[in-house]
Amino acid sequence: MNKKIINTLNVDLKERSYPIYIGEGLLCESGLFKRHIEGQQVMVVTNETIAPLYLDTCLDALDGFQRESVVLPDGEQYKTLEILTKIFDALLEKRFDRFATVVALGGGVIGDMAGFAAACYQRGVPFIQVPTTLLSQVDSSVGGKTAVNHPLGKNMIGAFYQPRCVVADTQTLDSLPDRELSAGLAEVIKYGLIRDESFFLWLEQNIDTLLARDATALAYAIERSCINKAEIVAADEKEQGVRALLNLGHTFGHAIEAGVGYGKWLHGEAVAAGTVMAAEMSCQLGWLEEASVVRITTLLRRARLPINGPPELSAAQYLEFMAVDKKVIAGKLRLVLLEKIGKALITSDFSPKVLERVIDAACAR
């Protein structure tokens, strides 16, 4: 089993610390799961796309437990309180107790919903993240953010709730559609932009290799991303400070997702367009060099990601959805902007006119 593990990272949260396992074929490794399961009952939460591909393999790895599963519809548009109830229904119907473990098998939507259900069921039961998309392997499965969407805002109803472990089987990326792979690269690129300039340089040199699904390159990108995420989460578990840097491009991106309707744009696609807007705003404020904006835009375009928002979204709609973003405090919007590639900051110290000018320009494109 150990030969399969590329690396084991640790998210250092004292008594809530947990490992991230990254490697090929880990979904078959029952030992990885069993060492983190205390009770006898396991509920696997997955969706209609992932279930035919990996559910049986996951259930086989959980042999020896009472194994049950619940299959949800696939898509961001189903990340709702109504669909969340299906997880509670399954747990209650099977009479799962407070020592049960919830396993999230899927991408970011499944991870968020299964984690939130675990945080709520009997006031909290253990859960394990088994991310099957690049985006979830490098970002959403690590750090304990769980939530569902509301029509007025993305991820506005949720909880911070850490998993017992993360099992990232890189072989699951073999079945990932090209569009989903690119969406995950938006979050990978983010780490280079906010705190890891050398990683950004590596991405500029290797983006085509990643798109070609080179196993070694993907494993390195996942590991480097998780190292960055784990360090930030360890320093600021509940986003009171530095963790907010992880939201580069997200405030604009969440407005796009909510504005066009959840599921029409993938999260990573919206983040990519939002990252370009954040870079342009940073440049207009006199922080980021124009040449850096070009480099950022070029890399995102090479990753086959959109660099412009949806044409049907108006400037007024952007501002309306951004006004209910989680990063609004005391009525003031905070944005993650860039001083340079590899260094970000969180600020509300900007002219609303600059923000409006950036949004107007994005809408004009």
C-alpha positions in Angstrom: 0.0 0.0 0.0 2.7 2.5 0.9 4.2 2.2 -2.6 1.0 3.8 -4.0 1.2 6.9 -1.8 2.9 9.8 -3.6 2.9 11.8 -0.4 1.2 12.3 2.9 0.7 15.9 4.0 -0.7 17.1 7.3 -3.1 19.9 8.1 -1.9 21.1 11.5 -4.9 22.0 13.6 -3.8 20.6 16.9 -6.5 18.1 18.0 -8.3 18.5 14.7 -5.2 17.8 12.6 -5.6 15.3 9.7 -3.6 13.8 6.8 -4.0 14.4 3.1 -3.1 11.3 1.1 -2.2 11.9 -2.5 -1.5 9.0 -4.9 -2.6 6.6 -7.6 -5.1 3.9 -6.8 -5.8 5.0 -3.3 -9.5 4.4 -3.6 -8.8 0.7 -3.3 -6.7 1.0 -0.2 -9.0 0.0 2.6 -6.4 0.6 5.3 -6.4 4.4 4.5 -10.0 4.5 5.3 -10.2 2.1 8.2 -7.6 3.9 10.3 -9.9 7.0 10.4 -13.2 5.2 11.1 -14.2 4.7 14.7 -17.8 3.4 14.5 -19.4 0.6 12.5 -21.6 2.6 10.1 -20.4 4.4 7.0 -22.6 6.4 4.6 -21.1 7.2 1.2 -22.5 10.4 -0.3 -21.9 10.7 -4.1 -23.7 11.8 -7.2 -25.2 10.3 -10.4 -22.0 10.9 -12.4 -19.5 9.5 -10.0 -21.6 6.6 -8.6 -21.3 4.4 -11.8 -17.5 5.0 -11.9 -16.3 4.7 -8.3 -19.0 3.9 -5.8 -18.6 0.1 -5.9 -14.8 0.5 -5.5 -15.3 2.8 -2.5 -17.8 0.5 -0.9 -15.4 -2.5 -1.4 -12.7 -0.6 0.4 -15.1 -0.2 3.3 -15.7 -3.9 3.7 -16.4 -4.9 7.3 -18.6 -1.9 8.1 -22.4 -1.3 7.6 -22.0 0.3 4.2 -24.8 2.5 2.8 -24.9 5.1 0.1 -27.0 8.0 -1.1 -26.7 9.3 -4.7 -27.5 12.9 -5.3 -28.1 14.7 -8.6 -25.0 16.2 -10.1 -24.5 19.9 -10.4 -24.0 23.2 -8.6 -27.7 23.9 -9.0 -28.5 21.0 -6.6 -26.3 22.4 -3.8 -29.3 23.4 -1.8 -31.0 22.8 1.5 -33.7 20.8 -0.2 -31.2 18.3 -1.7 -29.1 18.3 1.6 -32.2 16.8 3.3 -31.8 13.6 1.2 -28.5 12.9 3.1 -30.3 13.3 6.5 -33.2 11.1 5.2 -30.7 8.3 4.4 -28.9 8.6 7.7 -32.1 8.5 9.7 -33.7 5.7 7.6 -30.7 3.5 8.2 -30.7 4.4 11.9 -27.1 5.7 11.8 -25.8 6.7 15.2 -23.5 9.5 16.4 -20.4 7.3 15.8 -21.2 6.9 12.1 -18.9 8.2 9.4 -19.9 10.1 6.3 -17.7 9.7 3.2 -17.8 12.4 0.6 -17.1 10.7 -2.8 -17.1 13.3 -5.6 -16.2 16.9 -6.4 -16.6 20.1 -4.5 -20.4 20.1 -4.4 -20.5 16.6 -2.9 -17.7 17.5 -0.5 -19.4 20.7 0.7 -22.8 19.0 1.1 -21.6 15.8 2.7 -19.4 17.8 5.1 -22.2 20.1 6.1 -24.5 17.1 6.7 -21.9 15.5 8.8 -21.5 18.8 10.8 -25.2 18.9 11.5 -26.2 15.2 11.9 -26.6 14.5 15.6 -24.6 17.7 16.2 -21.6 16.4 14.4 -20.3 13.0 13.1 -16.9 12.2 11.5 -16.5 12.5 7.8 -13.8 11.7 5.2 -13.2 13.6 2.0 -12.6 11.5 -1.2 -12.3 14.2 -3.9 -12.6 13.0 -7.5 -12.0 16.3 -9.4 -8.9 18.4 -9.7 -10.7 21.4 -8.1 -11.7 19.4 -5.1 -8.3 17.7 -4.7 -6.4 21.0 -4.7 -8.9 23.2 -2.8 -12.4 22.4 -1.6 -11.6 19.1 0.1 -9.0 20.7 2.3 -9.7 23.1 5.1 -13.2 22.2 6.4 -15.4 24.7 4.6 -18.8 23.1 4.1 -21.9 24.8 2.8 -24.9 25.0 0.5 -26.0 27.8 -1.8 -28.9 30.3 -1.4 -30.4 32.0 -4.4 -29.1 35.3 -3.1 -25.5 34.1 -2.5 -23.1 31.2 -2.8 -22.1 29.2 0.2 -24.0 31.5 2.6 -25.3 28.6 4.7 -22.7 26.3 6.1 -20.1 25.5 8.8 -16.4 25.1 9.4 -16.0 21.3 10.0 -12.8 19.4 9.4 -12.6 15.9 7.9 -10.8 13.1 9.5 -8.7 12.7 6.4 -8.5 13.5 2.7 -7.9 10.6 0.2 -7.0 12.1 -3.2 -6.8 9.3 -5.7 -5.2 10.9 -8.8 -6.5 8.1 -11.0 -10.0 9.5 -10.7 -8.8 12.4 -12.8 -8.6 10.0 -15.8 -12.4 10.2 -16.1 -12.6 14.0 -15.6 -13.9 16.0 -18.6 -11.5 18.5 -20.1 -13.7 21.4 -19.0 -13.6 20.2 -15.4 -9.8 19.8 -15.6 -9.4 23.3 -16.7 -11.8 24.5 -14.0 -9.5 22.9 -11.4 -6.5 24.6 -12.9 -8.0 28.0 -12.0 -7.6 27.1 -8.3 -4.1 25.7 -8.9 -3.0 29.0 -10.6 -4.5 30.9 -7.6 -1.9 29.5 -5.2 0.9 30.8 -7.4 -0.7 34.2 -7.5 -1.4 34.7 -3.8 1.8 33.3 -2.2 4.0 31.1 -4.4 5.6 32.9 -7.2 8.0 30.0 -8.1 4.9 27.8 -8.5 3.4 30.3 -10.9 6.6 30.2 -12.9 6.4 26.4 -13.0 2.8 26.6 -14.1 3.7 28.9 -17.0 6.3 26.3 -18.1 4.1 23.2 -17.5 0.5 24.2 -18.2 0.4 22.3 -21.5 1.8 19.2 -19.7 -1.0 19.5 -17.1 -3.6 19.8 -19.8 -2.2 16.6 -21.4 -2.9 14.9 -18.1 0.7 14.0 -17.4 0.5 12.0 -14.1 3.7 13.2 -12.6 2.9 16.9 -13.4 -0.6 16.6 -12.0 0.6 14.9 -8.8 3.2 17.7 -8.3 0.5 20.4 -8.9 -1.9 18.8 -6.5 0.8 18.3 -3.8 2.1 21.9 -4.1 -1.4 23.3 -4.0 -2.3 21.2 -0.9 0.9 22.3 0.8 -0.1 26.0 0.3 -3.7 25.4 1.4 -2.7 23.4 4.5 -0.3 26.1 5.6 -2.9 28.8 5.2 -5.6 26.8 7.0 -3.3 25.9 9.9 -2.6 29.6 10.3 -6.2 30.7 10.1 -8.8 27.9 10.3 -12.0 30.0 10.4 -11.0 32.8 8.0 -10.4 35.6 10.4 -7.4 36.8 8.5 -4.9 35.3 6.1 -7.2 32.5 4.9 -9.3 35.1 3.1 -6.4 35.3 0.6 -7.7 32.0 -0.8 -10.7 34.0 -2.2 -8.7 35.7 -5.0 -11.2 36.1 -7.8 -14.0 34.5 -5.8 -16.0 37.6 -5.0 -16.3 38.5 -8.7 -16.7 34.8 -9.5 -19.4 34.1 -7.0 -21.4 37.0 -8.5 -21.1 35.4 -11.9 -22.3 32.0 -10.6 -25.2 33.5 -8.8 -26.0 35.9 -11.6 -26.3 33.5 -14.4 -27.7 30.6 -12.3 -25.8 28.0 -10.4 -24.4 25.3 -12.6 -24.2 27.2 -15.9 -20.6 28.3 -15.2 -18.3 25.9 -13.4 -16.8 27.4 -10.2 -13.3 27.4 -11.6 -14.4 29.2 -14.8 -16.1 31.9 -12.8 -13.0 32.2 -10.5 -10.8 32.6 -13.6 -12.8 35.5 -15.0 -12.9 37.0 -11.5 -9.2 36.6 -11.1 -8.7 38.7 -14.3 -11.0 41.4 -12.9 -9.1 41.3 -9.6 -5.8 41.7 -11.4 -7.1 44.6 -13.5 -8.3 46.3 -10.4 -5.0 45.8 -8.7 -3.3 47.4 -11.7 -5.7 50.4 -11.7 -4.9 50.9 -8.0 -1.2 51.2 -8.9 -0.1 47.9 -7.3 0.2 45.3 -10.0 2.3 46.0 -13.1 0.4 45.8 -16.4 2.9 43.2 -17.6 1.8 41.0 -14.8 -1.8 41.3 -15.7 -0.9 40.1 -19.2 1.0 37.1 -17.8 -2.0 36.2 -15.6 -4.5 36.6 -18.4 -2.3 34.6 -20.8 -1.8 31.7 -18.4 -5.6 31.5 -17.7 -6.3 31.6 -21.4 -3.7 28.8 -22.0 -5.4 26.8 -19.3 -8.6 27.0 -21.5 -10.4 29.2 -19.0 -12.6 32.2 -19.7 -11.0 35.5 -19.0 -14.2 37.5 -19.5 -17.5 37.3 -17.6 -20.8 36.3 -19.1 -22.1 39.0 -21.5 -25.6 38.8 -20.1 -24.5 39.9 -16.6 -24.8 43.7 -16.0 -22.6 45.9 -13.8 -25.5 46.5 -11.5 -26.0 42.7 -11.1 -22.3 42.2 -10.2 -22.6 44.9 -7.5 -25.8 43.5 -6.2 -24.5 40.0 -5.7 -21.1 41.2 -4.4 -23.0 43.2 -1.7 -24.1 40.0 0.0 -20.7 38.3 -0.3 -19.4 36.7 2.9 -16.4 39.1 2.8 -18.7 42.1 3.4 -18.1 43.3 7.0 -20.0 46.2 8.5 -21.3 47.1 5.1 -17.8 47.3 3.5 -16.8 44.9 0.8 -13.3 43.4 1.2 -11.5 42.2 -1.9 -8.4 40.0 -2.4 -6.1 41.9 -4.7 -2.5 41.5 -5.9 0.6 43.6 -5.1 2.6 41.4 -7.4 2.5 37.8 -8.7 3.1 35.7 -5.5 1.8 38.3 -3.1 -1.8 39.1 -2.3 -3.6 41.3 0.2 -7.1 41.8 1.6 -8.4 45.3 1.5 -11.5 47.4 1.6 -9.4 50.5 1.0 -10.3 51.3 -2.5 -12.5 53.7 -4.4 -15.9 52.4 -5.3 -15.4 54.2 -8.6 -12.4 52.0 -9.4 -14.4 48.9 -8.7 -17.3 50.1 -10.9 -14.9 51.0 -13.7 -13.4 47.5 -13.7 -16.8 45.9 -13.7 -18.0 48.2 -16.5 -14.9 47.4 -18.6 -15.5 43.7 -18.0 -19.1 44.0 -19.1 -18.2 45.9 -22.1 -15.9 43.1 -23.3 
